Amino acid sequence: MKKEFVRQVVVFEDHFKEFRKTLNKDTLKKLYQVLTLIMLVEEIPAKFLRAIVGRKGLFEIRIEHGNDIYRVFCCFDEDKLLILFNGFKKKTQKTPAEQLDKAEALMKKYYDQKSNRTNG
């Protein structure tokens, strides 16, 4: 039986695509498993997706593969659309501020462009 998707995942600009190119085959497979889960389940477990505290509307997709930890920043648009921004391999406990700032800037740019399309 084919499952219905509860949400769609969309890539904004090329930042996620560039990140994806840095991943090995097994890590890429794990990433796609997590993205598929996000598309299929109504309530996404916090193990895989969390809101970023202090960054309104910004979320991180969490991928662990072996001893490596990866993060992909994203936001929701109208609850049924997940917009992917940048990703990185996490090397410390704390998420680097420059990665968060980049994701926040991309989210703002996404909504600005959407607003211009809607109002233009």
C-alpha positions in Angstrom: 0.0 0.0 0.0 1.4 3.4 -1.0 1.6 6.0 1.8 0.4 9.5 1.2 2.9 12.3 1.9 1.7 14.7 4.6 4.2 17.4 3.5 6.5 18.3 0.7 10.2 19.1 1.0 11.6 21.8 -1.3 15.2 23.1 -1.6 15.7 26.9 -1.6 18.7 28.0 -3.8 21.8 25.8 -4.0 23.1 25.7 -0.5 21.6 22.3 0.4 22.7 20.9 -2.9 26.3 22.0 -2.2 26.1 20.4 1.2 24.7 17.2 -0.2 27.7 16.9 -2.5 30.0 16.6 0.5 28.3 13.5 2.0 29.3 10.0 1.3 26.9 7.4 0.0 25.9 6.0 3.3 25.3 9.4 5.0 23.3 10.5 2.0 21.1 7.4 2.3 20.5 8.3 6.0 19.7 11.9 5.1 17.1 10.7 2.6 15.6 8.3 5.1 15.1 11.2 7.5 13.6 13.4 4.8 11.3 10.6 3.8 10.2 10.2 7.4 9.5 14.0 7.6 7.3 13.8 4.4 5.4 10.8 5.7 4.6 11.3 9.4 2.2 13.9 10.8 4.2 14.4 14.1 8.0 14.4 13.4 10.0 13.0 16.4 12.3 15.6 18.0 15.2 13.3 17.4 15.0 14.2 13.7 13.6 17.8 13.7 13.8 20.5 16.3 13.0 24.2 16.5 16.0 26.5 17.0 15.6 28.3 20.3 15.9 32.1 19.8 15.5 31.9 16.0 11.8 32.2 15.3 10.6 29.9 12.5 13.9 28.2 12.0 14.3 24.5 12.5 17.1 21.9 12.2 16.9 18.5 10.7 19.2 16.2 12.7 21.1 13.4 11.1 23.5 11.1 12.9 25.6 8.6 11.0 28.3 6.6 12.7 30.2 9.1 14.9 29.3 12.1 12.7 26.5 14.5 13.3 24.9 16.7 10.5 22.4 19.5 10.6 20.2 20.9 7.8 18.4 24.1 8.5 14.9 24.6 7.3 11.5 26.3 7.9 7.9 25.4 7.4 5.7 27.3 5.0 2.0 26.8 5.5 2.6 23.6 7.6 2.7 21.3 4.5 5.9 22.6 2.9 9.4 22.2 4.4 11.9 24.5 2.9 15.6 23.3 3.1 18.4 25.9 3.4 22.0 25.1 4.3 23.6 22.1 6.0 26.9 21.3 7.7 28.8 18.6 9.6 28.7 19.4 13.3 32.2 19.4 14.9 31.3 20.9 18.3 28.5 20.7 20.9 27.4 24.3 20.0 26.0 25.1 16.5 28.2 27.7 14.9 26.6 31.2 14.9 27.6 31.8 11.3 25.7 28.7 10.2 22.6 29.9 12.1 22.9 33.5 10.7 23.2 32.1 7.2 20.1 30.0 7.6 18.2 32.9 9.1 19.2 35.1 6.2 18.1 32.5 3.7 14.8 32.1 5.4 14.3 35.9 5.3 15.2 35.9 1.6 12.8 33.0 0.9 9.9 34.8 2.5 10.9 38.1 0.8 10.9 36.5 -2.6 7.6 34.7 -1.9 6.1 38.0 -0.8 7.3 39.7 -4.0 5.8 36.9 -6.1 2.5 37.2 -4.3 2.3 41.0 -4.4 3.9 41.5 -7.8 
